[in-house]
Amino acid sequence: MFQTDAVQGAGALDLDVDTLGVDALSLSSHKFYGPKGVGILYLREGTPFMAQQSGGSQEGNRRGGTENVPGIVGTGVAFELAEAHRESNNAHCRRLRDRLIEGIDSTIEDAYLNGHPTQRLPNSVSFSFSGVDGGSLGRELDIAGIAASKGSACTSSSLHPSHVLLALGVPPEVARGTLRLTVGPDNTDDDVDYLLSVLKSSVERLRLVPLQGT
């Protein structure tokens, strides 16, 4: 059996389950601008599955409880729209993403792009900044009205560097200064310019403050 967490790929990649060859695939509605708190689980026919929640058998013994009809309908419509506009949205996001990468590379010293410069999702950028704590940097951006993250939401409460970045060979002292930035269809060139300006000044200011534990 093969299962894939395709949450970040919805609305950005072709998720044909036969082409991917997966038996199970999971998505989250809010990633493609659908209702929050709603998810999708594709199960290929015959794939064994243990219910996480006991109750009535009306859902094929997969989940007890009444169906969330508004959430289901909203998710379906949002996914249809995401697929219909996938190519144009990807082109828009890819251009802004590349501007972010070029701008950070050219204006901030000791900034390291995580992953391949082009073989990556069209809307996402991950950078590590030496001498900076990612959590502190995220708070600086938040004060300036910019939503960013030091990593995946799954590990938002962890104080340790990403085990994925460490496995890729990123030194711990650099990995702890990681920031994830994501653009969307509504973002503009002005947004990128503002982010680059705030990010540069924030990194320079935080580098003047000694990191704890160093």
C-alpha positions in Angstrom: 0.0 0.0 0.0 1.2 3.5 -0.8 -0.2 6.7 0.8 0.8 10.2 0.0 0.2 13.5 1.8 -0.6 15.7 -1.1 -1.7 18.7 1.0 0.8 21.1 -0.5 0.2 19.9 -4.1 -3.6 20.7 -4.3 -4.2 23.4 -6.9 -0.5 23.4 -7.9 0.3 19.9 -9.2 -1.5 17.2 -11.3 -2.9 14.8 -8.7 -4.2 12.1 -11.0 -4.1 9.0 -8.6 -3.6 6.5 -11.4 -0.6 8.4 -12.8 0.8 8.8 -9.2 0.1 5.1 -8.5 -1.2 5.7 -5.0 -3.7 3.8 -2.9 -4.5 6.7 -0.6 -4.1 10.4 -1.0 -5.0 13.2 1.5 -5.8 16.9 1.0 -6.8 19.8 3.1 -9.4 22.2 1.8 -7.9 25.4 3.1 -4.8 24.9 1.0 -6.9 25.6 -2.2 -9.1 28.3 -0.6 -11.9 26.0 0.6 -13.5 25.9 4.0 -11.1 25.4 7.0 -11.3 22.2 9.0 -12.3 20.0 6.0 -10.2 17.4 4.4 -10.3 14.9 1.5 -9.1 11.3 1.7 -9.0 9.3 -1.5 -9.0 5.5 -1.0 -8.5 3.2 -3.9 -11.2 0.4 -3.9 -10.0 -2.5 -1.9 -7.5 -0.6 0.2 -7.7 -1.7 3.9 -8.8 1.1 6.2 -9.3 1.3 9.9 -11.9 3.9 11.1 -10.4 6.6 13.3 -13.8 7.3 14.8 -16.4 4.8 15.8 -20.2 5.2 15.3 -22.8 4.6 12.7 -22.1 2.6 9.6 -23.6 5.1 7.2 -20.2 6.2 6.0 -19.1 2.6 5.1 -17.7 2.1 8.6 -15.0 4.7 7.9 -16.2 7.5 10.1 -19.0 8.0 12.5 -21.1 11.2 12.6 -23.3 13.3 10.4 -21.8 14.5 7.1 -20.6 18.2 7.0 -22.6 19.0 3.9 -21.6 22.7 3.6 -18.0 21.8 4.1 -18.1 19.0 1.6 -19.8 21.2 -1.1 -17.6 24.1 -0.4 -14.5 21.9 -0.7 -15.7 20.4 -4.0 -16.4 23.8 -5.5 -13.0 25.2 -4.3 -11.2 22.2 -5.8 -13.0 22.6 -9.1 -12.0 26.3 -9.2 -8.4 25.5 -8.2 -8.1 22.9 -11.0 -9.7 25.2 -13.6 -7.3 28.1 -12.8 -4.2 25.9 -12.0 -2.1 26.8 -15.0 -2.7 30.5 -14.8 -2.3 30.6 -11.0 0.9 28.6 -11.3 2.4 31.0 -13.8 1.6 34.0 -11.7 2.9 32.4 -8.5 6.0 31.1 -10.2 7.0 34.5 -11.4 6.5 36.0 -7.9 8.4 33.1 -6.3 11.3 33.6 -8.6 11.4 37.3 -7.8 11.5 36.4 -4.1 14.4 34.0 -4.6 16.4 36.4 -6.7 15.6 39.3 -4.3 16.7 37.4 -1.2 19.8 36.0 -2.9 20.9 39.4 -4.1 20.2 41.6 -1.0 20.7 39.4 2.1 24.1 37.9 2.9 24.3 34.3 4.3 20.9 33.4 3.0 20.5 29.8 1.8 17.8 28.6 -0.5 16.5 25.2 0.6 15.8 22.9 -2.3 16.2 23.3 -6.0 15.8 26.8 -7.5 13.1 25.7 -10.0 12.1 22.1 -9.4 9.9 23.1 -6.5 6.2 24.1 -5.9 5.4 27.2 -7.9 4.2 29.1 -4.8 6.7 28.2 -2.1 10.1 29.4 -1.0 12.2 28.2 2.0 15.3 30.1 3.1 17.6 29.6 6.0 19.4 32.7 7.4 22.5 32.1 9.5 22.7 33.9 12.8 18.9 34.3 13.0 16.2 32.5 14.9 13.3 31.6 12.6 10.7 32.1 15.2 11.9 35.6 16.0 12.1 36.4 12.4 8.5 35.2 11.9 7.4 37.5 14.7 9.2 40.5 13.2 7.3 39.9 9.9 4.0 39.4 11.7 4.3 42.8 13.3 4.9 44.2 9.8 1.7 42.6 8.6 3.4 39.7 6.8 2.3 36.1 7.4 5.2 33.7 7.3 6.2 30.5 9.0 9.5 28.9 10.3 8.4 25.6 8.8 5.4 23.3 8.4 2.4 23.8 10.6 2.8 20.2 11.8 6.0 21.2 13.7 5.1 24.8 14.6 5.4 24.1 18.3 8.8 22.4 18.0 11.9 24.3 19.2 14.3 22.0 17.3 15.5 22.6 13.7 13.7 20.7 11.0 14.8 17.0 10.8 14.3 17.2 7.0 16.7 20.1 6.6 19.2 18.4 8.9 18.9 15.2 6.7 19.6 17.4 3.7 22.9 18.5 5.3 21.9 21.9 6.5 23.9 22.7 9.7 21.8 23.0 12.8 22.8 26.6 13.5 21.6 27.6 10.0 18.5 25.4 9.9 17.2 27.1 13.0 17.0 30.3 11.0 14.6 28.9 8.4 11.6 30.8 7.0 8.9 29.5 4.7 7.2 32.0 2.4 4.2 31.2 0.2 2.6 33.4 -2.5 -0.9 33.1 -3.9 -3.0 34.3 -6.8 -3.9 37.5 -4.9 -0.3 38.5 -4.2 1.3 41.3 -6.3 4.7 42.6 -7.2 4.2 45.3 -4.6 3.7 42.6 -1.9 7.1 41.1 -2.9 8.8 44.4 -2.8 7.4 45.1 0.6 8.4 41.7 1.9 12.0 42.0 0.6 12.4 45.4 2.3 11.0 44.2 5.6 12.9 40.9 5.5 16.3 42.5 4.9 15.9 45.0 7.7 14.6 42.3 10.1 17.4 39.9 9.4 20.0 42.6 9.9 18.4 43.8 13.1 18.2 40.2 14.6 21.8 39.5 13.7 22.8 42.2 16.2 21.2 40.1 19.0 23.2 37.1 20.2 21.3 33.8 19.7 20.4 31.9 22.8 22.5 28.9 23.4 25.4 30.2 21.3 
